[in-house]
Amino acid sequence: MTSLSQLYGQKRTVLSAMADTKNNISALEDKITRLRIASSQMDATNSNLYNLNNSIQGILVNNSNWNGKEENNYNEAYSNYKDSTRHFVTKSEEVKINMDEDIQRYELEKTSLTTGLNNLETSLGNLEWQISQLEKE
């Protein structure tokens, strides 16, 4: 049979684990909140970048203003600029996707911690019941 001191020791351990779990859940909630804000801001930024990229991709060279080598230099620089802009938009979209994946991963981790906390609360209730029964004897 379990002694009262052992039960109190188990209760302290469970209470400590509960406090740690609550701190971990709180830290995850903070991370999730920050990531959601950043993800929302990335949506707006990506939308602006997409619009900018579309306007850059649609610029036409007016041949009356550009001739010969000057036109070739411009076309080469413009082509590089379009490629760089397109690459930047793609990378920005990848960052947004990674943020959303992180949010999902942290949400799953939070769910797991919450389940663990519920189990600890059940254990605490059982320990308190056992303690009360032993104290009655």
N, C-alpha and C positions, 0 to 999 in steps of 0.2 A: 504494500500500500504506500502511496505517496504521502510524504510528510508535509505539514503546513509550510515549513521553511522552503521546501522544494517548490511548492506551488507558488509561493510569493516570489521566488527566484524566477520561475517561468513567467509569472505575470510581469515582472520588471523587464524581462527579455522581450516579451510581446509588446509592451508599451513602448520600449525603445525602438523596436522594428516598425511600429506604427508611426512613430514620430519621424523616423527616417523616410518612410514611404510617403508620408504627407509632404515632407520637404521636397522629395524627388518629384512628386506630382505637381507641386507648386512651381518648381523650376521648369518642368516640361510645359506647363500652361503658359509661363512667361515666354518660353522659346516659341511656342505655337503662335501666341499673339504677335510677337515681333515678326515672325515669318509671314503670317497672314497680312500684316501691314505692308511688309516689303513686297510680297507677292502682288498685292493690289497696286502698289506703286509701280511695280514692273509691268503690270498690265497696261497702265496709262503710258508709261515710257515706251513700251513696245508698240503700242498703237501709234504714238507720235513718230517713232522711228520708221514704222511701216509706211506711214504717209510720206515722210521725208524721202525714204528710199524710192517710193513710187514716183515722186516728183523728180528725183535725180535721174531715175532710169528713163524718164520721158523727155529729158532735155534734148533738143535737136540743135545741131551746129548750123548756123546761118552761113552758107557758103559765100555770101557777098562780103562778109566781114573777115573770113579766114581763107587764106590761100596758101598753097604749096606746103613748105616745111612747117610754117606756123600752124596750119590746119592739122598736119600729121602729129606735131608735138602736142597740140591741144587734144586731139582724139586719143592719143596714147595716155596722156595724163587723165583725161576724163574716164577712159576705160578702167584705169587703175583705181580711180576714185569710186566708180560704180561698184567694182569688185570688192573694194574695202568696205564700202557701205553695206553691201549685201552680206558680207562676212560678219560684220558687226551686228547686223540685225539677227542673223542666224545664231550667233553666240549669245546675244541677249535673250532670245527665245529659249535657248538651252538652259540658261540660268534660271529662268522662270519655271521651266519644267522641273529642274532640280529642286527648287524651293518647294514646289507643290509635292514632290515625292518625299522631301524631308518632313513636311507637315503631316503627310499620311503616316510615315514611319513613327513620328512622335505621338500621333494620335493613338496608334496601335500600342505603343509602349505605355502611354498613359492608361489605356484601357486595361492592359495587363497589370499595371501597378494598382489600379483601382480594384481589380478583382482580388489581388493579393491583400490589399487593405481590408476588404470585406471579409476575407478568410481570417485575417488576424483579429478582426473585431469579433468574429464568431468564436475563435479560440479564447479570446479574452473573456467573453461571456461564459464559456465553459469553465475556465479557470476560476472565475469569480464564484460560480455556482459550487464548484468543488471546495473552494476555500470556505464558503458559507456553511457547507455541510460538515466540514471538519471542525469548524469553530463551534457548531452546535453540540458536538460530542463532548 
